[in-house]
Amino acid sequence: MSTLVSAVDLHRRFGEGEAAVEALDGVSLDLPAGGFTAIMGPSGSGKSTLLHVLAGLDRPTAGTVAIDGVELGALDDRKLTELRRDKVGFVFQSFNLLPVLTAEENIELPLKIAGRRVDAAWRDQLVETIGLGDRLEHHPSELSGGQQQRVAIARALVTRPAVIFADEPTGNLDSSSSAEVLQLLRRSVDELGQTVVMVTHDAGAAAIADRVVVLVDGKIAHDGQAGSADEVHDLMRTVA
């Protein structure tokens, strides 16, 4: 597999002097195209900071990040915004759907913002994949949490991004809805060729990935193949 996202010796410091916190402390990571990577770690380990830096939502204090061969540090704010719009999809714990828009309008929103034509065949394939074809005219308030998150994933996929970054995408969901959303992310990798990088604290969620990276105190403490939920749980007890 070719490397799609590459990070070299990332540091991210917050604050100054004795109060400074080193959220990332020399993280290097290569993420392959078509892979599903889970990033785990105890609270305060730097996992969300790493996701934000990899996605270009935050700039590192030192080190480099490249997405699809483009080094983010070489881009000004406008070019970085364009790269995120064209190459990156986001899924957050809070669904971030616009309440005044229907599910279909929320899915198509990134294309409308970018002034791009909606590929009807691709949109219809996504709608079929998320299983909400009969709910497209409903507003977010008329959908369950799991349905809203599935709409958010379709919205992230509709631009055909190079990579999707998901930050605790099941954090606000019950176990049944969580399973639906995780299966959708898994299918997006297996059937649609997507690349997914997901921060999670849930061993069951991480077990659905191909690879688990564990951060402790801003450093990589483990990087290996994902196992069962029990194996991931045992791993976290061991390294964290």
HELIX and SHEET records of a PDB file:
HELIX    1   1 GLY A   17  ALA A   19  5                                   3    
HELIX    2   2 LYS A   47  LEU A   54  1                                   8    
HELIX    3   3 LEU A   72  ALA A   74  5                                   3    
HELIX    4   4 ASP A   77  LYS A   87  1                                  11    
HELIX    5   5 ALA A  103  ALA A  114  1                                  12    
HELIX    6   6 ALA A  120  ILE A  130  1                                  11    
HELIX    7   7 GLY A  133  ARG A  135  5                                   3    
HELIX    8   8 PRO A  140  GLU A  142  5                                   3    
HELIX    9   9 GLY A  145  LEU A  157  1                                  13    
HELIX   10  10 SER A  175  ASP A  190  1                                  16    
HELIX   11  11 ALA A  203  ALA A  206  1                                   4    
HELIX   12  12 ALA A  229  VAL A  239  1                                  11    
SHEET    1   A 4 VAL A  21  PRO A  32  0                                        
SHEET    2   A 4 THR A   3  PHE A  14 -1                                        
SHEET    3   A 4 ALA A  62  ILE A  67 -1                                        
SHEET    4   A 4 VAL A  70  GLU A  71 -1                                        
SHEET    1   B 6 VAL A  88  PHE A  92  0                                        
SHEET    2   B 6 VAL A 163  ASP A 167  1                                        
SHEET    3   B 6 VAL A 196  VAL A 199  1                                        
SHEET    4   B 6 PHE A  36  MET A  40  1                                        
SHEET    5   B 6 ARG A 211  VAL A 216  1                                        
SHEET    6   B 6 LYS A 219  GLN A 225 -1                                        
END                                                                             
